[in-house]
């Protein structure tokens, strides 16, 4: 049996049955509640290594696993990715903007991984490499991949315990006056983002643009985008949390995951991976500054 995803039930969980709890845990792989229910009935969900039932009660510390559908034919998307790092346990790819990490679509990073990565030779090798976190479709940058079950579980624990540190680069609308911490709930869950100003550039179209580093402590969906918009500085190119004026035609979202720090799941050595931000970031800032100096009277 090959595990698609492994989850450790946290402490303090309310009394709840698997049928109600599982959709929140496995939504990346099975988006609908009915799909999760079907997977449970087919014996594809394990609780502490045993086949679970829809009525199984969830307990803190339980290990829930979603295993592959044995009747499902593996999809491989022949799309070339930039591989930043790879060994027998993990890999790190530079995700391009405009492609989804995983889901029901065929053209995803998850389906492209077998085309790009070597299969692990470890005894607990996953049938296909698996992303252990997500980036938005329009966000580019560092994506961490597990190639073994051990790596998948260990990295999942690190994300849960918030010991994995990520840094993003973003360009936002307007002049951000000072670095700060945004501590604002998202969907009633605690959410915290720290950001530091890199530089502010004058712009004819936007008046000012600010390039900054963002350090999300938590990992809520769209967290950086929501937090920056909440203080009146939406990310350039953000169609969802900005407004028509924030769209820089043809250039997409100016948000990139540029650095990650974690413990390697096998050696437990501190590992830091960095990449350069896409060229469009520096090109845009230079162009806006040049146009301001040329045409501002």
Secondary structure, DSSP 8 states (H G I E B T S, - for coil): --EEEEEE--TT--S-BHHHHHHHHSTTT--SHHHHHHHHHTT-EEETTEE--TT-B--TT-EEEEE--TTS---------EEEEE-SSEEEEEE-TT-BSSSSSSSBHHHHHHHHS----STTEEEEEEESS---TT-EEEEEEEEEHHHHHHHHHHHHTT--EEEEEEEEES---S-EEEE--BTTB--EEEEEEEEEEEETTTEEEEEEEEEESS--TTHHHHHHHHTT--BTT-TTTS-GGG--TTS---EEEEEEEEE-TTT--EEEEE----HHHHHHHHHHHHHHHHH--
